[in-house]
Amino acid sequence: MADPKDTTQNVQEQYFRITDEVPEEIWYWAALASIVTSALLFVSNKRDWSIFVGQWPPTFLLFGVFHKVLRPHTH
């Protein structure tokens, strides 16, 4: 059976392998784009979709902050 510490380390390595390829600004632009998209959906009377998309910005921002905090030597 795999050691949970090894499994966690592998997941973290996979995460950083993917996110190291994403420029830091992309997370902020994705958050801004989802805010704009949510607003457009709201004025188009697609309220359920607006709420759904409106919950994305904190996730994008947290990805950016999480990566910056855990990998400060790469920035």
Phi and psi restraints in degrees (value plus and minus 20) as a CYANA .aco file:
   2 ALA   PHI     -90.9   -50.9
   2 ALA   PSI     122.7   162.7
   3 ASP   PHI     -92.0   -52.0
   3 ASP   PSI     108.8   148.8
   4 PRO   PHI     -76.8   -36.8
   4 PRO   PSI     -52.7   -12.7
   5 LYS   PHI     -85.7   -45.7
   5 LYS   PSI     -61.2   -21.2
   6 ASP   PHI     -85.4   -45.4
   6 ASP   PSI     -60.2   -20.2
   7 THR   PHI     -83.2   -43.2
   7 THR   PSI     -64.5   -24.5
   8 THR   PHI     -81.9   -41.9
   8 THR   PSI     -62.4   -22.4
   9 GLN   PHI     -83.1   -43.1
   9 GLN   PSI     -60.9   -20.9
  10 ASN   PHI     -84.8   -44.8
  10 ASN   PSI     -61.4   -21.4
  11 VAL   PHI     -84.2   -44.2
  11 VAL   PSI     -63.0   -23.0
  12 GLN   PHI     -84.0   -44.0
  12 GLN   PSI     -62.1   -22.1
  13 GLU   PHI     -82.8   -42.8
  13 GLU   PSI     -60.7   -20.7
  14 GLN   PHI     -84.8   -44.8
  14 GLN   PSI     -62.9   -22.9
  15 TYR   PHI     -78.7   -38.7
  15 TYR   PSI     -69.7   -29.7
  16 PHE   PHI     -90.0   -50.0
  16 PHE   PSI     -50.6   -10.6
  17 ARG   PHI     -82.6   -42.6
  17 ARG   PSI     -58.4   -18.4
  18 ILE   PHI     -97.1   -57.1
  18 ILE   PSI     -70.0   -30.0
  19 THR   PHI     -94.4   -54.4
  19 THR   PSI     -40.1    -0.1
  20 ASP   PHI     -84.7   -44.7
  20 ASP   PSI     -43.2    -3.2
  21 GLU   PHI    -102.7   -62.7
  21 GLU   PSI     -33.6     6.4
  22 VAL   PHI    -115.2   -75.2
  22 VAL   PSI      99.9   139.9
  23 PRO   PHI     -80.8   -40.8
  23 PRO   PSI     126.3   166.3
  24 GLU   PHI     -76.4   -36.4
  24 GLU   PSI     -57.5   -17.5
  25 GLU   PHI     -85.3   -45.3
  25 GLU   PSI     -45.3    -5.3
  26 ILE   PHI     -79.7   -39.7
  26 ILE   PSI     -59.3   -19.3
  27 TRP   PHI     -82.4   -42.4
  27 TRP   PSI     -59.9   -19.9
  28 TYR   PHI     -92.6   -52.6
  28 TYR   PSI     -59.4   -19.4
  29 TRP   PHI     -86.4   -46.4
  29 TRP   PSI     -56.7   -16.7
  30 ALA   PHI     -84.7   -44.7
  30 ALA   PSI     -60.8   -20.8
  31 ALA   PHI     -83.3   -43.3
  31 ALA   PSI     -65.8   -25.8
  32 LEU   PHI     -83.3   -43.3
  32 LEU   PSI     -63.3   -23.3
  33 ALA   PHI     -82.4   -42.4
  33 ALA   PSI     -58.4   -18.4
  34 SER   PHI     -91.5   -51.5
  34 SER   PSI     -51.0   -11.0
  35 ILE   PHI     -85.8   -45.8
  35 ILE   PSI     -66.4   -26.4
  36 VAL   PHI     -83.0   -43.0
  36 VAL   PSI     -64.3   -24.3
  37 THR   PHI     -81.7   -41.7
  37 THR   PSI     -61.9   -21.9
  38 SER   PHI     -81.9   -41.9
  38 SER   PSI     -62.7   -22.7
  39 ALA   PHI     -83.2   -43.2
  39 ALA   PSI     -62.4   -22.4
  40 LEU   PHI     -84.3   -44.3
  40 LEU   PSI     -60.3   -20.3
  41 LEU   PHI     -84.3   -44.3
  41 LEU   PSI     -57.7   -17.7
  42 PHE   PHI     -83.3   -43.3
  42 PHE   PSI     -65.6   -25.6
  43 VAL   PHI     -94.3   -54.3
  43 VAL   PSI     -34.2     5.8
  44 SER   PHI    -110.9   -70.9
  44 SER   PSI      -8.8    31.2
  45 ASN   PHI      41.1    81.1
  45 ASN   PSI       9.7    49.7
  46 LYS   PHI    -127.3   -87.3
  46 LYS   PSI      47.0    87.0
  47 ARG   PHI     -82.8   -42.8
  47 ARG   PSI     -61.2   -21.2
  48 ASP   PHI     -82.9   -42.9
  48 ASP   PSI     -64.4   -24.4
  49 TRP   PHI     -86.0   -46.0
  49 TRP   PSI     -56.5   -16.5
  50 SER   PHI     -81.0   -41.0
  50 SER   PSI     -65.2   -25.2
  51 ILE   PHI     -84.9   -44.9
  51 ILE   PSI     -62.5   -22.5
  52 PHE   PHI     -80.2   -40.2
  52 PHE   PSI     -71.8   -31.8
  53 VAL   PHI     -89.0   -49.0
  53 VAL   PSI     -51.9   -11.9
  54 GLY   PHI     -85.8   -45.8
  54 GLY   PSI     -34.0     6.0
  55 GLN   PHI    -109.0   -69.0
  55 GLN   PSI     -25.1    14.9
  56 TRP   PHI     -96.2   -56.2
  56 TRP   PSI     -56.7   -16.7
  57 PRO   PHI     -73.5   -33.5
  57 PRO   PSI     -64.7   -24.7
  58 PRO   PHI     -80.8   -40.8
  58 PRO   PSI     -54.3   -14.3
  59 THR   PHI     -85.6   -45.6
  59 THR   PSI     -67.0   -27.0
  60 PHE   PHI     -81.4   -41.4
  60 PHE   PSI     -63.9   -23.9
  61 LEU   PHI     -85.0   -45.0
  61 LEU   PSI     -58.8   -18.8
  62 LEU   PHI     -86.8   -46.8
  62 LEU   PSI     -56.6   -16.6
  63 PHE   PHI     -79.1   -39.1
  63 PHE   PSI     -65.4   -25.4
  64 GLY   PHI     -84.0   -44.0
  64 GLY   PSI     -65.9   -25.9
  65 VAL   PHI     -87.2   -47.2
  65 VAL   PSI     -63.9   -23.9
  66 PHE   PHI     -77.3   -37.3
  66 PHE   PSI     -65.4   -25.4
  67 HIS   PHI     -86.7   -46.7
  67 HIS   PSI     -61.1   -21.1
  68 LYS   PHI     -86.9   -46.9
  68 LYS   PSI     -59.5   -19.5
  69 VAL   PHI     -89.9   -49.9
  69 VAL   PSI     -61.3   -21.3
  70 LEU   PHI    -103.9   -63.9
  70 LEU   PSI     -38.6     1.4
  71 ARG   PHI    -148.0  -108.0
  71 ARG   PSI      33.0    73.0
  72 PRO   PHI     -84.1   -44.1
  72 PRO   PSI     -45.6    -5.6
  73 HIS   PHI     -91.8   -51.8
  73 HIS   PSI     -33.7     6.3
  74 THR   PHI    -110.8   -70.8
  74 THR   PSI     -24.1    15.9
